[in-house]
Amino acid sequence: MRKLITAFFAMMVTVVAPSSAMAAGGHGAVLDEVHMNMNDKASLQNGAKLFVNYCLSCHSAAYSRYNRVAEDLDIPLALLKENMMFATDKEGDLMKSTMPEDDAREWFGIAPPDLTLVARVRKPNWLYTYLRGFYQDESSPSGWNNSLFENVAMPHVLYELQGVQRLVGKVEAAEAHAGDAHAAVTDGTNPITIVGDVKFELEHPGKLSPHEFDVAMTDLTAFLTYLAEPAQLQRKKIGVFTLAFLVILMGLSYLLKKEYWRDVH
Ligand code: HEC
């Protein structure tokens, strides 16, 4: 019986252990660890709001439908229509960008990729680091660059929230705040932020503080992670239910076994 219980708990640990230990990716780049909570509906809702307001103009999430997102994230349909559906008025529609691909290619040199599955391709830590790594760079066509994605064609669309960062340089591995969700420190002048192993000076503050911006990017990363696998919210619930059922069943089976063997000895 004891062995059985040990085996059972070992199984529980493997099932329940967070999936944050996922491969880092990004060719050896230093990534910050994103601390998302996929059960936090408010966080996912905020991520969805950021996504439709700041990303959907260029990128599609063409394998998702508005009403599915609303249902999964407990967003009332009226609220969805009013605040999130700018490209269409049909709630069953796919989340498609209104930007024609040819125009996009002309403006950016490359069409913005569909983001439905980006969290599977790039992994959450990569996205979290990427979204915080934009900085001003006059030598690039858009005026922006990214510490994780060199010469990226995407402009810093969130600069009004984050503010404008200027690159200071790389930091030593010991100083890199990989794993630190809010690496903002103040050295008396402009705030310094460290993203991965790159140091920035926040020249013009945005609407959000560095810490608030990190939280917002955690929400956005969580939403993109949800988009890449919408069933994960239900799957985890079913998993917990199944394990609870097995615990009860194990208790009952044990009692039944005791009952059967009582008269044998
Ligand atoms: C003004 C148009 C525009 C907006 C708005 C925009 N992007 Fe982009 N994005 C691009 C372009 C263009 C690329 C391609 C960059 C390249 O390959 O150099 C890109 C690339 C990306 C990539 C990298 C994809 C990959 O795997 O190579 C991610 C992730 C991404 N965008 C996320 C976002 C998110 C999240 C938002 C909303 C906060 C957003 N983008 C808003 C234009 C945009």
Residues whose N, C-alpha, C, O or C-beta is under 5 A from the ligand:
A	BS01	HEC	Y54 C55 S57 C58 F108 I110 A111 P112 V118 N151 V152 A153 M154 V157
